[in-house]
Amino acid sequence: MFLFFTGAVLLGVALGSYLVYVPLLVLFCLLLAAVILTIGERWGKLTIGEGAIFYGALLGGVLLWTVSAWEGPGSLLASLEGQGPVSVRATVVEPPAHAPNRVALVLAVSQVGEGAGSRSLSGRLRVTWREPDRTFLPGDEVSFTARIHPPSGTRNPGGFDYGAYLAHQGIDAVASVSGPGRVSVVAVPPRLSQWTPWRIIEQWRGRIRAAALATLPDPARGIYLGIIIGEQGYLEGGVRDAFMATGTVHILSISGSHLGLVAFLSFVLMKSVCRILPAMWLLAVSRYTTPTRLAAAATMVLVTFYTLLAGAEVATVRSLVMIAIVMLAVWLGRTHDLLRAVACAALLLVVQNPRALYDISFQLSFLAVVAIALVIGARTSAEAEGLPPQGRAIRRTISTWVRDYLWLAGSVTLATLPLVAYYFKQIAWLGVIANAFVVPLAGCVLVPLGLGSAIWLLVTGQDVLPAASWNQVLSEFMSNLVARLATVPGAEWHVASPAVVAMAAFYVMLVGAIQPVAEGRSLWWRRGCLIGAALLLGWWGWSPRESPDGDAVRVTFLDVGQGDACLLELPDGQTVLVDAGAQYDTLDMGRAVVGPYLWERGITRLDHVIATHPQLDHAGGLAWVVRSFEVGRYWSNGVARGEPFYRRLHDAVRARGLVEERAEEGRAIVEAGPCRLDVLNPPIDTGALSREGGTGSTSSGSVLNNLSIVTRLQCGAQTFLLTADAEAGALARLHHRGLLAGATILKVPHHGAASSLYDPWIEQAGAKIAVVSVGRHNAYGHPAPGVMAAYRHAGIHVLRTDRDGAVWITARLSRPELRIDTARDGMLTAIPLSSILGAAELTNWRRIL
């Protein structure tokens, strides 16, 4: 009954989260639930009291979300946007997140401004400090000066919105500073205060971090810091990608599944050690406790210390709570109630913070712990406390451990597979095999060795990490092993996000498949559920692309921040990618935005990839795209540079065996029936430019912009003009040659910069729609107000990726109409009570369905 009660509360919380968007739909669901419960009472499936309890739990969940979502005045930090640099005084409230040459601080702001203009202001601010020259501890009061703006991210269909994620984490605003001395500590808390335990733990973490940085090289350094103190900033991108491809990325962070696996291994190991003790020793221990209780207690000590050492992040603490309640059930001998224990933990966490229901870490941790609880419960229930049978105990212990691991790995993988596919667009099928090698190596060797080294370091006060050579050798061995496994054909199996309804059906069928044959459930019912779940898995794994109908062309301007990325999908099925945004130290737009969008569309091959010109914000993300997708032909403007991003792209093109083709005026990149993609710029007479780069002329930003590839896509009656970063000089040349006339849709050149304003060509183009690809809060002031005014004066409707998110335009060759969609159009909007039954609610219905 408690499981159904918890389920009703969680369902109520989910319904409550949609109450402000589709109130009538929520009311209909509540009425439907009442009808179903009434029918159940009439048929004798539950009593009137049970029905009332379940319905009360459902209403309680709705009320819980409604109360928690009510917002008072809120923080005014975001209102400081656009006011220029402001002085801030705040307190460090979370362990700092370190990475090479930067640190991120989460602060509770207390005051902004200086002198007579200062004022009290509250809210949580995330500050990124590049090139820091000092460290911080929780409780430190700091001051600095920076520009403040709301959290922001990219908005694309099926993509991850980092700004929404930060807002969900309670971050009201963000800021960044660069250079030594930009953040100073103005006060520290007393020696004995609420911050004392956290400051001690952070000092321990700092000593471990410093020793690892001074002793271990990459990739061992990043792996050690990730699995011991939860520092993710030092992991190399290639290492993370390999672990992601093999379904073992949970090893690199102290996440729910990682902590759960450590708990499971600790529990099994301790219990196995107890059971192979000499009989007299085991009898002596049994006077005070049982091997199961001893294993549960030792497990809790280990995972609690591990959680604190990892910085006690919210996601890790949630997993710790779940594990603690499961271990409590084991301690009390209620192994048959492990699912109830997990449900109790989930209920407590959601009541404490209803928004946790939509947190990725909570969902994955919950399902992983459920799977682990089922395995532990099945294992413990099958054993009898007492002396084990004599003879070949070691072989029996090993075979039992292997069997338990296979059940555990398979159960966790299967339970989390739909969510991993939904959020990360990947089916990590290789994880069952890869984890068989990686989990024992990490859980039984690396983590104990790393923790032992860390503890010995803290005890002895050394500056060098003990057993550093062993940590390095084993970490590099694991990294090389995973890298080798990642080369298995099909290991990195990417898919489109499953539909939420299909995911719900999968879990219903999975539960039906594991239910015992009883209470009217036949063996055929279980087989039917199993076949249905397998068919869904097969469909997700296939993720077929929508078949081209020969009539539709779709052009998508992706939101890649301050950069460009455009995808053309032609009527015959050909695909053309024009640029892929930037690539920074911690963010690759190719990997973070372009790749997921291609997977979401079911695209695994790009017929043409065009690098309009060798600048970071256009070509930086292409290196990852070329490495990760099959590419037919690669086009560039023929200009080479010595920048690191260009070398990565050049190496990726060569590794793929592609020939770099030069796009120049007059060439046709695509000729497919009624569609033709022509190159308008650069002119042919630039062919003499050195392909080795280094010439003064081509290193100039303005020259590079004017040499960027400008293309025109003509499909039937529709014309799309892609202008890259062309400035006034190139636009004037094209205008005088009459190459810019008759565009239906155009991309505003150079993100709307003033240097690309040329009024005559705007008039000549005669476009209906213009799209500006630009980043929010960019440092260049793009788009320039004068540029936007010029387009509006010409009667052109302007869409902007910084406001509208991704923009995709669908045209039919058989009809003159255009369909224009934006990522913002897909966002639910809260509606007032006066608008119920109005157009706003109907629009939200369509967005949900």
C-alpha positions in Angstrom: 0.0 0.0 0.0 2.8 2.4 0.8 4.2 2.0 -2.7 0.9 3.1 -4.2 0.7 5.9 -1.7 4.2 7.2 -2.7 3.2 6.8 -6.4 0.1 8.8 -5.8 2.1 11.6 -4.2 4.6 11.7 -7.0 1.9 11.7 -9.6 0.2 14.5 -7.8 3.4 16.5 -7.8 3.7 15.9 -11.5 0.2 17.1 -12.1 0.7 20.1 -9.9 3.7 21.2 -12.0 1.3 21.6 -15.0 -1.5 23.3 -13.1 -0.5 26.8 -14.2 -0.2 25.7 -17.8 -3.2 23.5 -18.4 -5.5 23.8 -15.4 -8.5 22.2 -17.2 -6.4 19.2 -18.3 -5.1 18.7 -14.7 -8.7 18.9 -13.3 -9.8 16.3 -15.9 -7.0 14.0 -14.8 -8.0 14.4 -11.1 -11.6 13.6 -12.0 -10.5 10.6 -14.0 -8.4 9.4 -11.0 -11.5 9.7 -8.8 -13.6 7.7 -11.3 -10.9 4.9 -11.5 -10.7 4.7 -7.7 -14.5 4.5 -7.4 -14.6 1.7 -9.9 -11.9 -0.1 -8.0 -13.9 0.2 -4.8 -17.0 -1.1 -6.6 -15.1 -4.1 -7.9 -13.6 -4.8 -4.5 -10.0 -4.1 -5.5 -9.6 -1.6 -2.7 -11.5 -0.4 0.3 -13.2 3.0 0.6 -10.6 4.0 3.1 -7.7 3.0 0.8 -9.3 4.9 -2.1 -9.6 8.0 0.1 -6.0 7.7 1.2 -4.7 7.4 -2.4 -6.9 10.3 -3.6 -5.8 12.4 -0.7 -2.1 11.6 -1.5 -2.8 12.6 -5.1 -4.3 15.9 -4.0 -1.6 16.4 -1.5 1.1 16.1 -4.2 -0.7 18.8 -6.3 -0.9 21.0 -3.2 2.7 20.3 -2.4 3.9 21.6 -5.8 1.6 24.5 -5.8 2.8 25.7 -2.4 6.5 25.2 -3.2 6.2 26.9 -6.6 4.6 30.0 -5.1 7.1 32.8 -5.4 7.2 35.9 -3.3 9.1 39.0 -4.4 12.1 36.7 -5.4 15.6 37.8 -5.9 16.4 41.1 -7.7 19.9 40.0 -8.8 18.8 39.4 -12.4 17.5 43.0 -12.5 21.1 44.2 -12.4 21.6 43.1 -16.0 22.6 46.0 -18.3 23.8 48.2 -15.4 27.4 47.7 -16.1 30.0 46.4 -13.5 28.7 46.4 -9.9 30.4 45.8 -6.7 29.2 42.7 -4.9 29.7 41.4 -1.3 28.7 37.8 -0.7 29.4 34.5 1.2 30.7 31.3 -0.2 27.9 28.7 0.5 29.1 25.7 -1.5 32.4 24.0 -2.0 34.2 25.7 -4.9 34.3 23.8 -8.2 37.9 23.8 -9.5 39.2 23.3 -13.0 42.5 24.2 -14.8 42.9 28.1 -14.6 39.4 28.7 -13.2 37.2 28.2 -10.2 33.4 28.5 -9.9 31.9 29.9 -6.7 28.3 29.7 -5.5 27.6 32.8 -3.4 24.8 34.1 -1.2 24.8 37.8 -2.0 24.3 40.3 0.9 25.1 43.7 -0.7 25.7 45.3 -4.0 27.2 48.7 -4.8 29.7 50.8 -2.9 29.7 53.7 -0.5 26.5 55.7 -0.4 25.1 53.8 -3.4 25.3 50.4 -1.7 22.1 48.5 -0.9 21.2 45.2 0.6 20.2 42.5 -1.9 19.8 38.8 -1.5 20.0 35.9 -3.9 22.4 33.1 -5.1 25.0 34.1 -7.6 27.4 31.8 -9.5 30.7 33.4 -10.3 33.3 32.0 -12.7 36.8 33.3 -12.0 39.4 32.6 -14.7 43.1 32.7 -13.7 42.5 32.8 -10.0 45.3 33.4 -7.6 43.8 32.0 -4.3 41.4 29.4 -2.9 38.3 29.7 -0.9 36.4 27.9 1.9 32.7 27.7 2.6 31.8 30.6 4.9 34.3 33.1 3.4 32.9 36.5 2.8 34.2 37.9 -0.5 33.9 41.0 -2.6 34.5 41.6 -6.3 33.2 43.7 -9.2 31.5 42.2 -12.3 28.7 42.4 -14.7 25.6 40.4 -13.6 23.0 38.8 -15.8 20.4 36.0 -15.5 21.5 32.4 -16.2 21.4 31.6 -19.9 21.9 28.7 -22.1 21.1 27.5 -25.6 17.6 26.5 -26.6 17.2 23.9 -29.2 14.6 21.1 -29.9 15.4 18.2 -27.6 18.5 20.0 -26.3 19.9 20.8 -22.9 19.2 24.3 -21.6 22.0 25.2 -19.2 20.3 28.4 -18.1 17.2 26.5 -17.1 19.4 23.9 -15.3 21.1 26.7 -13.2 17.7 28.3 -12.4 16.5 24.9 -11.3 19.5 24.6 -9.0 18.4 27.9 -7.3 20.9 30.1 -9.1 19.4 33.6 -9.6 22.2 35.2 -11.6 25.7 34.6 -13.0 28.8 36.6 -13.4 32.5 36.1 -14.5 35.8 37.8 -13.7 39.3 37.3 -15.1 42.8 37.9 -13.8 44.6 37.6 -10.5 43.3 39.6 -7.5 39.7 40.0 -8.9 38.1 38.3 -5.9 39.2 39.1 -2.4 38.2 37.7 1.0 37.0 40.4 3.4 36.0 38.3 6.3 36.1 34.7 7.6 33.7 33.0 10.1 34.7 32.3 13.7 36.7 29.2 14.5 33.5 27.5 15.8 30.5 28.2 13.7 28.0 26.4 11.4 30.7 26.5 8.7 33.4 24.8 10.7 32.8 21.1 9.6 32.5 22.2 6.0 35.6 24.3 6.1 37.6 21.3 7.6 36.3 19.0 4.8 37.1 21.6 2.1 40.6 21.9 3.6 41.0 18.2 3.3 39.8 18.3 -0.3 42.2 21.1 -1.1 45.2 19.2 0.3 44.2 16.1 -1.8 43.6 18.2 -4.9 47.0 20.0 -4.5 48.8 16.7 -4.0 47.2 15.1 -7.0 47.9 18.1 -9.2 51.5 18.1 -8.2 52.0 14.4 -8.5 49.8 12.8 -11.2 49.8 13.6 -14.9 46.7 13.5 -17.2 44.6 11.5 -17.6 45.3 9.9 -14.2 44.9 13.3 -12.5 41.4 13.9 -13.8 40.3 10.3 -13.1 41.7 10.4 -9.5 40.1 13.8 -8.7 36.8 12.7 -10.2 36.4 9.4 -8.4 37.9 10.5 -5.0 36.7 14.1 -4.4 34.2 14.6 -7.1 36.1 17.3 -9.0 35.0 17.0 -12.7 36.8 20.0 -14.1 40.1 18.2 -14.7 38.8 15.4 -16.9 39.9 15.5 -20.5 37.2 15.6 -23.0 38.4 12.6 -24.9 38.5 10.5 -21.7 34.9 11.5 -20.8 33.6 10.7 -24.3 35.2 7.2 -24.1 33.6 6.5 -20.8 30.2 7.9 -22.1 30.4 5.7 -25.1 30.9 2.6 -23.1 28.3 3.3 -20.5 30.8 3.7 -17.7 30.8 7.5 -17.3 29.2 7.1 -13.8 32.6 5.9 -12.6 34.1 9.3 -13.2 31.8 11.1 -10.8 30.3 10.3 -7.4 26.8 10.1 -8.8 23.8 8.1 -7.6 24.7 5.0 -9.6 28.4 5.3 -8.7 27.6 5.6 -5.0 25.1 2.8 -5.3 27.7 0.5 -6.9 30.2 1.4 -4.2 27.6 0.6 -1.5 26.7 -2.7 -3.2 30.4 -3.8 -3.6 31.1 -2.8 0.0 28.1 -4.7 1.3 28.8 -7.9 -0.7 32.5 -7.8 0.1 32.1 -7.3 3.8 29.4 -10.0 4.0 31.6 -12.4 1.9 34.6 -11.7 4.2 32.5 -12.5 7.3 31.2 -15.7 5.8 34.6 -17.1 5.0 35.9 -16.3 8.5 36.9 -19.4 10.6 33.9 -20.9 12.3 35.1 -19.9 15.8 35.5 -16.2 14.7 32.2 -16.2 13.0 30.5 -17.6 16.1 32.1 -14.9 18.3 31.0 -12.1 16.0 27.5 -13.6 15.9 27.0 -13.0 19.6 26.8 -9.3 18.9 25.5 -9.0 15.4 25.1 -10.7 12.1 27.2 -10.6 9.0 24.4 -8.7 7.2 24.2 -6.0 9.9 28.0 -5.7 10.0 28.1 -5.3 6.3 25.3 -2.7 6.3 27.0 -0.6 9.1 30.4 -0.7 7.3 28.8 0.3 4.1 27.1 3.3 5.6 30.4 4.5 7.2 32.2 4.2 3.9 29.6 5.9 1.7 29.0 8.7 4.3 32.7 9.5 4.4 32.9 9.3 0.6 29.9 11.7 0.2 31.5 14.3 2.5 34.8 14.0 0.8 33.1 14.6 -2.6 31.8 17.9 -1.3 28.3 16.7 -0.3 26.6 17.9 -3.5 22.9 17.8 -3.5 22.7 14.9 -6.0 25.2 12.8 -4.0 23.4 13.5 -0.7 20.1 12.4 -2.3 21.7 9.1 -3.3 23.1 8.8 0.2 19.7 9.2 1.8 18.3 6.5 -0.5 21.2 4.1 0.3 20.9 4.9 4.1 17.2 3.9 4.1 17.9 0.8 2.2 20.7 -0.2 4.6 18.4 0.6 7.5 15.9 -1.9 6.1 18.7 -4.5 5.7 19.8 -3.8 9.3 16.3 -4.4 10.6 16.0 -7.6 8.6 13.3 -6.2 6.3 14.9 -7.2 3.1 11.6 -8.0 1.6 10.7 -4.3 2.2 13.6 -2.7 0.3 11.3 -1.3 -2.4 9.3 0.3 0.4 12.5 1.7 1.8 13.4 3.3 -1.5 9.9 4.6 -1.9 10.2 6.2 1.5 13.5 7.8 0.6 12.0 9.2 -2.6 9.0 10.5 -0.8 11.1 12.3 1.8 13.3 13.9 -0.9 10.3 15.1 -3.0 8.5 16.4 0.0 11.6 18.4 1.0 12.0 19.7 -2.6 9.2 18.9 -5.1 11.4 20.1 -8.0 13.7 17.2 -7.4 11.1 15.1 -9.3 12.4 16.7 -12.5 16.1 16.5 -11.6 18.1 14.2 -13.9 20.3 13.0 -11.0 17.3 12.2 -8.8 15.6 10.2 -11.6 18.7 8.3 -12.5 19.7 7.7 -8.8 16.2 6.6 -7.9 16.0 4.0 -10.7 19.6 2.8 -10.1 18.9 2.4 -6.3 15.6 0.6 -7.1 17.5 -1.9 -9.3 20.2 -2.3 -6.7 17.6 -2.8 -4.0 15.9 -5.5 -6.0 19.2 -7.4 -6.5 20.2 -7.1 -2.8 16.8 -8.1 -1.7 16.7 -11.1 -4.0 20.2 -12.1 -2.9 19.7 -11.6 0.8 16.3 -13.4 0.8 17.8 -16.4 -0.9 20.5 -16.8 1.8 20.1 -18.1 5.3 22.1 -16.6 8.2 24.6 -19.1 9.6 27.7 -21.1 8.7 28.3 -21.5 5.0 28.8 -24.9 3.5 32.3 -26.2 3.8 34.6 -26.8 0.8 35.6 -24.6 -2.2 34.4 -21.5 -0.4 36.6 -19.2 -2.4 35.4 -20.5 -5.7 31.8 -20.3 -4.5 32.3 -16.8 -3.4 33.8 -15.7 -6.7 31.0 -17.3 -8.7 28.4 -15.8 -6.5 30.0 -12.3 -6.9 30.1 -12.7 -10.7 26.5 -13.8 -10.8 25.4 -10.9 -8.5 27.4 -8.4 -10.6 25.8 -9.5 -13.9 22.4 -9.2 -12.3 23.2 -5.8 -10.9 24.8 -4.3 -14.0 22.0 -5.7 -16.2 19.3 -4.4 -13.9 20.8 -0.9 -13.5 21.4 -0.6 -17.2 17.9 -1.7 -18.1 16.3 0.5 -15.5 18.1 3.6 -16.5 18.2 3.0 -20.3 15.1 5.0 -21.2 16.2 8.0 -19.2 19.8 7.9 -20.6 18.3 7.7 -24.1 16.0 10.6 -23.3 18.5 13.0 -21.8 21.7 11.9 -23.5 20.4 10.4 -26.7 22.4 7.3 -26.3 21.8 3.6 -25.6 24.9 2.4 -23.7 24.4 -1.3 -24.5 28.1 -1.9 -24.1 27.8 -0.9 -20.4 26.8 -4.4 -19.3 30.1 -5.8 -20.7 32.3 -2.8 -20.0 31.2 -2.4 -16.4 32.1 -6.1 -15.8 35.7 -4.9 -16.1 35.6 -1.3 -15.1 33.4 -1.5 -12.0 35.5 -4.2 -10.2 38.7 -2.3 -11.2 37.4 1.0 -10.0 35.3 -0.2 -7.0 37.7 -2.9 -5.7 41.0 -1.4 -6.6 41.1 2.3 -7.6 38.6 3.7 -5.1 40.1 1.8 -2.1 43.6 2.7 -3.2 42.7 6.3 -3.9 40.8 6.7 -0.6 43.7 5.0 1.2 46.1 7.4 -0.4 44.0 10.4 0.5 43.5 9.3 4.1 47.2 8.6 4.6 48.0 12.0 3.0 45.7 13.7 5.5 47.1 11.8 8.5 50.8 12.3 7.7 50.5 15.8 6.3 52.6 15.0 3.2 52.6 17.2 0.1 53.0 14.3 -2.3 50.2 11.8 -2.9 51.1 8.4 -1.4 51.2 5.5 -3.8 51.1 8.0 -6.7 52.7 5.6 -9.1 50.1 2.9 -8.4 47.3 5.4 -8.7 48.8 6.6 -12.0 49.4 3.1 -13.5 46.0 1.8 -12.6 44.1 5.0 -13.7 45.9 5.0 -17.0 45.2 1.3 -17.4 41.5 1.8 -16.8 41.5 4.8 -19.2 43.2 2.8 -21.9 40.9 -0.2 -21.3 37.8 2.0 -21.7 39.3 3.7 -24.8 39.9 0.3 -26.4 36.3 -0.8 -25.5 35.0 2.5 -27.0 36.4 1.4 -30.4 34.0 -1.6 -30.6 31.8 -1.0 -33.6 28.5 0.4 -32.6 29.6 1.1 -29.0 28.5 4.8 -29.3 24.9 4.1 -30.2 23.1 7.4 -30.4 19.3 7.6 -30.7 16.5 10.1 -30.8 14.9 10.9 -27.5 12.0 8.4 -26.7 8.6 9.8 -26.3 7.5 10.2 -22.6 4.4 8.1 -23.2 6.6 5.3 -24.7 8.9 5.5 -21.7 5.9 5.2 -19.3 4.7 2.1 -21.3 8.1 0.6 -21.2 8.3 0.8 -17.4 4.7 -0.6 -17.0 5.6 -3.5 -19.2 8.9 -4.0 -17.4 7.1 -4.2 -14.0 4.6 -6.6 -15.6 7.5 -8.8 -16.9 9.2 -9.2 -13.5 6.0 -9.8 -11.5 5.6 -13.4 -10.3 3.0 -15.6 -11.9 0.2 -15.2 -9.4 -3.0 -13.3 -8.7 -4.5 -13.9 -12.1 -1.3 -13.0 -14.0 -0.5 -15.8 -16.4 2.9 -16.7 -17.9 1.6 -15.3 -21.2 1.1 -12.0 -19.6 4.7 -11.8 -18.5 5.9 -12.9 -21.9 3.7 -10.3 -23.6 5.1 -7.6 -21.4 8.6 -8.8 -22.0 8.1 -8.8 -25.8 6.5 -5.4 -25.7 9.4 -3.9 -23.8 11.9 -5.6 -26.1 10.1 -4.1 -29.2 10.2 -0.7 -27.7 14.0 -1.1 -27.0 14.4 -2.2 -30.6 12.5 0.8 -31.9 14.5 3.3 -29.8 17.7 1.7 -30.9 16.7 2.0 -34.6 15.5 5.6 -34.3 14.7 5.9 -38.0 14.9 9.2 -39.7 11.7 10.6 -41.1 11.5 9.6 -44.7 11.8 12.5 -47.2 8.7 13.0 -49.2 10.3 14.9 -52.1 8.3 18.0 -51.4 9.6 19.6 -48.1 12.8 21.5 -47.5 13.7 22.4 -43.9 16.3 25.0 -42.8 17.3 25.1 -39.1 19.3 27.9 -37.5 20.6 26.4 -34.3 21.1 28.3 -31.1 24.8 27.9 -30.5 25.3 31.1 -28.5 27.7 33.7 -30.2 28.3 31.7 -33.3 26.7 30.1 -36.4 25.3 26.7 -37.2 22.7 25.9 -39.9 21.3 22.6 -41.1 19.7 22.2 -44.5 17.5 19.2 -45.1 16.6 18.9 -48.8 13.5 17.2 -50.3 15.6 14.2 -51.6 17.0 13.5 -48.2 20.4 15.2 -48.6 21.7 17.1 -45.6 24.1 20.1 -45.5 25.6 21.4 -42.3 26.9 25.0 -42.5 29.2 25.7 -39.5 28.9 24.3 -36.0 29.5 27.1 -33.5 32.5 27.5 -31.3 34.6 25.2 -29.2 35.8 26.4 -25.8 37.7 24.8 -23.0 34.6 23.4 -21.3 32.0 23.6 -24.1 32.0 22.3 -27.6 29.0 23.5 -29.5 29.4 20.6 -32.0 29.2 18.1 -29.2 26.7 19.9 -27.0 24.2 21.3 -29.6 24.8 20.2 -33.2 25.3 16.5 -32.5 22.3 16.1 -30.2 20.1 17.9 -32.7 21.3 15.6 -35.6 20.5 12.5 -33.4 17.1 13.9 -32.6 16.4 14.2 -36.3 17.7 10.7 -36.9 20.6 12.0 -39.0 23.8 9.9 -38.9 25.3 11.1 -42.3 25.9 14.6 -43.5 26.2 14.8 -47.3 28.0 18.1 -47.2 29.8 20.0 -44.4 30.7 23.6 -45.0 33.2 25.7 -42.9 32.3 29.2 -44.1 35.6 30.6 -42.8 38.3 29.7 -40.2 37.0 31.6 -37.2 36.4 29.9 -33.8 32.7 30.9 -33.5 31.9 29.2 -36.9 34.3 26.3 -37.4 35.3 25.5 -33.8 32.6 22.8 -33.3 33.1 21.2 -36.7 36.1 19.1 -35.6 33.9 17.0 -33.3 31.1 16.8 -35.9 33.5 15.5 -38.6 35.0 12.9 -36.2 31.6 11.7 -35.0 29.4 11.6 -38.2 29.8 10.2 -41.6 30.6 13.0 -44.0 30.3 12.9 -47.8 32.1 16.1 -48.8 33.9 18.9 -46.9 34.0 22.5 -48.2 36.0 25.5 -47.0 37.0 28.9 -48.4 40.6 27.8 -48.9 42.1 29.9 -46.1 44.2 28.1 -43.5 45.3 29.3 -40.1 47.6 28.1 -37.4 45.0 28.4 -34.5 44.5 25.3 -32.4 40.8 25.0 -33.4 41.8 25.0 -37.1 44.5 22.4 -36.6 41.9 20.1 -34.8 39.5 20.5 -37.7 42.2 20.0 -40.3 43.3 16.8 -38.5 39.7 15.5 -38.2 39.2 16.1 -42.0 42.4 14.2 -42.8 41.6 11.4 -40.4 38.2 10.9 -42.1 40.0 10.7 -45.5 38.1 13.7 -46.9 39.4 16.0 -49.5 39.1 19.7 -48.6 37.2 21.3 -51.5 37.3 25.0 -52.1 34.0 26.8 -52.4 34.1 29.8 -54.7 31.8 32.0 -56.6 30.0 30.1 -59.4 30.3 26.6 -57.9 27.2 24.5 -57.1 27.5 22.5 -54.0 24.2 20.7 -54.4 22.2 20.1 -57.6 19.2 18.0 -56.6 16.1 18.3 -58.7 14.3 21.5 -58.0 16.9 22.5 -55.3 20.3 24.1 -55.9 22.9 25.3 -53.4 25.2 27.9 -55.1 28.3 29.6 -53.8 28.3 33.4 -54.2 31.4 34.3 -52.2 34.5 34.2 -52.0 35.4 35.3 -55.5 37.5 33.1 -57.7 40.5 35.5 -57.7 41.3 34.7 -54.1 42.5 31.2 -55.1 46.1 32.4 -54.9 45.8 32.9 -51.1 48.2 30.7 -49.2 46.6 27.5 -47.9 49.3 27.5 -45.3 48.0 30.7 -43.6 50.3 33.1 -42.0 49.8 35.9 -44.5 49.0 39.2 -42.9 46.0 39.9 -45.0 44.2 36.7 -44.2 44.9 36.9 -40.5 42.7 40.1 -40.3 39.3 39.5 -38.9 37.7 41.8 -41.4 39.4 40.1 -44.4 38.4 36.6 -43.1 34.8 37.8 -42.8 34.7 39.1 -46.3 36.2 35.8 -47.6 33.6 33.7 -45.8 31.4 31.4 -47.9 28.1 33.0 -48.8 25.6 30.5 -50.3 22.1 30.7 -51.8 19.7 27.8 -51.6 17.0 27.9 -54.3 14.2 25.3 -53.8 11.3 25.9 -56.1 9.8 29.3 -55.3 11.8 29.7 -52.1 15.2 31.2 -51.7 17.4 31.0 -48.6 20.4 33.3 -48.4 23.2 32.3 -45.9 25.6 35.2 -45.5 28.0 33.9 -42.9 30.1 36.8 -41.6 30.3 38.8 -44.8 30.9 42.5 -44.1 29.9 45.6 -46.1 32.8 45.2 -48.6 31.7 41.7 -49.7 28.0 42.6 -49.5 28.6 45.6 -51.8 30.4 43.4 -54.4 27.6 40.9 -54.3 25.0 43.6 -54.5 26.6 45.2 -57.6 26.7 41.8 -59.3 23.0 41.3 -58.5 23.6 38.1 -56.6 21.6 39.0 -53.5 18.2 39.7 -55.0 15.0 37.7 -54.5 15.7 36.0 -51.1 12.7 34.8 -49.2 14.7 34.0 -46.0 18.1 35.5 -45.2 20.6 35.0 -42.3 21.7 38.4 -41.1 25.5 38.6 -41.7 28.0 38.7 -38.9 25.5 38.3 -36.0 24.1 41.8 -36.8 27.4 43.7 -36.4 27.5 47.3 -37.6 30.4 46.4 -39.9 28.0 44.3 -42.0 25.4 46.9 -42.5 24.9 47.8 -46.2 21.5 49.3 -46.8 21.3 48.8 -50.6 21.6 45.1 -50.3 18.9 44.9 -47.7 16.5 46.6 -50.0 17.6 44.5 -53.0 17.1 41.2 -51.1 13.4 41.8 -50.5 13.3 39.1 -47.9 10.3 38.3 -45.7 12.2 36.8 -42.8 15.7 37.5 -41.4 17.4 35.4 -38.7 20.1 36.7 -36.5 22.4 34.0 -35.0 23.7 35.7 -31.8 24.5 34.9 -28.2 22.8 36.3 -25.2 24.8 38.7 -23.1 27.6 38.7 -25.8 30.5 41.1 -25.3 30.2 42.7 -28.7 26.9 44.3 -28.4 25.4 42.2 -31.3 23.1 42.8 -32.9 23.7 46.5 -33.3 20.5 48.6 -32.8 21.1 50.4 -36.1 21.2 47.1 -38.0 18.0 45.9 -36.5 16.4 49.3 -37.4 17.4 48.9 -41.0 15.8 45.5 -41.3 12.6 46.7 -39.6 12.5 49.8 -41.9 12.7 47.4 -44.9 9.6 45.6 -43.6 11.6 42.4 -42.8 10.5 40.4 -39.8 13.5 39.6 -37.6 14.0 36.4 -35.5 16.9 36.1 -33.1 18.4 33.0 -31.6 19.2 34.8 -28.3 15.5 35.5 -27.8 13.7 32.9 -29.9 16.2 30.0 -29.5 16.6 27.8 -32.6 14.6 28.8 -35.6 13.5 26.2 -38.2 11.7 27.0 -41.4 9.8 24.5 -43.5 8.8 25.1 -47.1 6.8 23.0 -49.5 7.7 22.9 -53.2 4.0 22.4 -54.0 2.8 25.5 -52.0 4.1 29.0 -51.5 3.5 29.1 -47.8 6.3 28.9 -45.2 6.0 27.4 -41.7 8.2 29.1 -39.2 8.8 27.5 -35.7 11.1 28.5 -32.9 12.3 26.9 -29.7 10.5 29.6 -27.7 7.2 28.6 -29.4 7.5 25.2 -27.8 7.9 26.5 -24.2 4.8 26.3 -22.0 3.5 29.7 -20.8 1.7 30.2 -17.5 -1.9 31.4 -18.0 -4.0 33.5 -15.6 -7.4 32.1 -14.4 -9.2 34.6 -16.7 -7.6 32.8 -19.8 -8.9 29.3 -18.9 -10.6 27.8 -22.0 -8.8 30.5 -24.0 -6.3 30.2 -26.8 -3.4 30.2 -24.4 -4.4 26.9 -22.7 -5.2 25.3 -26.1 -1.8 26.3 -27.3 -0.2 24.7 -24.2 -2.2 21.5 -24.9 -0.7 21.4 -28.4 2.8 22.0 -27.0 2.5 19.1 -24.6 0.9 16.7 -27.0 
